[in-house]
Amino acid sequence: KQGVEDESVYDFFLRRFGEYSARVFAHSITLGIFAANAKSISVRSCFPVLAQLEAEHGSVVAGLLRRAVRRWTGSGGDGVELAAREAAKGEEEEAVRCFGQQKLQEVRQAGSFSFRNGGAELPLAMRAS
């Protein structure tokens, strides 16, 4: 948004998506990624793409949609879309190698996934190794 120098992740989500998203989503994601309070960290520092999408397109959602269209149609001509497709292809191949095609398809159909025993399973396994 023009005129906004910088703001907290919480304030950004509050302004763009409402109180519920700020309270639940912004706090959850900043706690999970940065182990920080969403009210105390900068959106431009921690989530620069969100701030950039808003600045360039006036809307985070509109910016994401425009990026997706450019990526899938191959428009733009600057090679960014091709690089993104190649990176996605590499990620796909790595995911198939790690999890297998069937498990990857199950995850895609579910839309989200978690560890069988919850999110603590990974750090507990890391500590045990």
N, C-alpha and C positions, 0 to 999 in steps of 0.2 A: 504494500500500500504506500503510495507516495506520501512523504511527510513523516513516516514512521522510521526513526533511525534504527532502533533495534528494540526488541521486546522479549519477554520471557516466552518459553515454549507454552506455558499455561495461558498467558495473555493472547498469544497468537491463536491458539485453539479456541479460546473463549470468543474472540472477535470473529473468527472465520466459521466455527462449527457449533458454537453454543456452550453453555455451562456444563452440560452432561459430558460432552466429548472432552472438554478441558479437564474436568474433574476425574473422569475415569480413564480415558484413553491417553491423554497427555501425561498424566502422572504415571500410569502403568508403563508406557513406553520409555519415559526418561528414567524411571527407577530401574527398569530391566536392562537398558542399554548403558546408562551412565551412572547408575546408583546415586541419582541426584533427585532433588525436588524440582518439579516442572516450573515452579514459580521462581527458582533461583538460577536457571541457566538460560542462555541466549538461543533463540531459535535460529539466528543467522550463523552462530558458531556450531550448533549441534545438528541442525537440519537445514543446511543452506539451500538445498534443492527446493524445499517448501517455500522459503522466502523468495527465491529466484522465480519460481512459478507464479507466485502472486504478483511480484514486481513486473514480470514480463507480460502476463496474460490477464492480470486483474482478478484472477481466481485460481486457486490451487486445482480444483477439479477441471476447469476448462484447460488449464495448462497440461494436466495429465492426459486428458483426452486428445489434445492436439499432438502431444508427443507420441501417443499410441498410434494415431492415424499416420503420422510421418514414418514411424518405425515400420508399420505393416504395409504401407503403400510404397515405401522406398523413396518418397519425395524428399527434397532438400538438397540432394546432390553433393553434400559435403563429406560423405563417407561415414557420418555419425551413425546413421541407421544401419549401414552394413556392419560396422563394428559392433553395434548392439546385437544384431542378429547372430554374428559369429560368436560373441561372448555367451549369448543364450544357448547356442548350439553346444558350446563347450561345457556349459553348466549342465545341460540336459544329459550329455554323454557321461559326465562324472556322476550325476545322480543315478543313472541307470547302472553304471559300474558298481556303485556303492550299495544300492538298495534293490536293484533288479527292476525290470520293466513292470511286472505285476504290482509290486508295492508302490512304485511311483504312480501308476494309474489309479490305485486305491486312494492315495493321498490327494491326487487331483480331483477325484470325484467327491471326496469328503470336503474339500475346500480349505481345510485346516487340519493340523495334526498336533499331537503332543506325545510325550513319552508315556509309556504304559502306566508308570507309577508317578506321573506328574513332572513338573519342571525341575524339581530338585534332583531328579535321577542323574542328569549329566554331571553337575558339580560333585555329587556324592561318588560317582564312578571315577571321576578324575582324582578325587582325594584318596580313594582306595587304591589307585594304581601306583 
